[in-house]
Amino acid sequence: MSTESPTTPFTYRVLLFGQEAAACGKSEALLPGDGPALSVADLKTRLARVEPTLVTSLRSARIAVNHAFVNETTMVRPEDEIALIGFVSGG
């Protein structure tokens, strides 16, 4: 039996990469929504509830919507491409 959230008319799909994908054991998370739009701040709160292993990562991770980084007040829709981009260091 799958532990994924059931698909609703307002399901938000968040792509996961790197250590965030490894922590969850999957490449995407499905978040049920209660309307046709959701702020990034609300999306991150729901993501932490659905995938508690991401709580620490969410503090420094950024959200990209349709290939562009966005801020916490940006509104997203279920049809948007949403990605959680974890902190990456270089050297």
N, C-alpha and C positions, 0 to 999 in steps of 0.2 A: 504494500500500500504506500502511495506517495505521501510525503510530508509537505508537498507544495500547497500553497494557498489555492483554494478553488478559483477557477476563472469566473469573473463576473463581467458585466458590461463595462465596468470601470476598473480593469486590471492594469496595473503599471508594471512593466517589465524592466528590471534594472540589470544591465550587463555587469559582470564581475570579472576582474582580471588579477593575475599575480597572486600575492599572498591572501587577498580577500577571497578569491575563488578557491584557493587551497583551504582556507579556514572553513568555508561553507561546504566544500566538496562538490561544488557545481559552478557553472559559468553564468548563471543568471538567478535572480530572485524575482518572484511574482508577488506583488503587493495588491491586495484588494483595496479599491477606493470606493468612496461613497458619492462621488460626483465626477463631472467631466474635466475638472482641473484641480490641481493640488500644488501648494507651494513646495519648493525644494526643502525648506525646513520641515514641513509636515511629512514629506516623503522620507527624509532621513530618520525621523522619529518612528515612522511605520517600519522602515527597514531594520532599525535596531530591535523592534519588537518581534519581527518575523525571523530575523537572523541575529540572535544575541551575540554570536561570536564576532560580529562586526562592530560592536559598540566602541571599542578602543580605536579601531581604524577610522571610524566616522568622524572622530575629533579632528583629524588632519587631512582626511581624504577630500577630494573635490568631486563635484557632480558636473558631468558634461551632458548637454542636451543637444541633440542633432549636431554633434561634432564641435560644440563650442562650450567652454567653461561658463558656468552661470553662478549667480549669487543665491543666497538663501530665500530671497523674496520672489525669485522667478517662478512663474506658474508653469507647470508641466501638464501635458495631456497624455492619456493612455497610448495614443498613436505615436508619441515622440520616441526617439531613440535615446534612452537614458543610460548613462554609464557611470559607475563608481570608479573613480581613478584614485588609487591609493597613493600615499606619499612615496615619492621616488627620490633617492639621493644619488648623486653622481660624484665622480672624482677623477 
